[in-house]
Amino acid sequence: MNSVVKLFEPGTDNVPIGKYLEVGPRGGKLKNPRQAIIRISGHRLPPVSANTHNKWKHASRQTD
């Protein structure tokens, strides 16, 4: 069974609280992905690596 993972564009506003990992344009794993932590509801996702079309994937609800 394939599960669909929602990918977020850089700069997306009002994302769920939690940890995010940078992934490839279609959700593939990267060798050294950037990480972002959203601790306050309503904050915006940061930019991704320069000159890429990468996106963000919600990794967990934990923020520690």
Summary of the structure (lengths in Angstrom):
residues: 64
radius of gyration: 11.3
end to end distance: 30.8
largest distance: 34.2
contacts: 146
relative contact order: 0.40
helix: 0%
strand: 28%
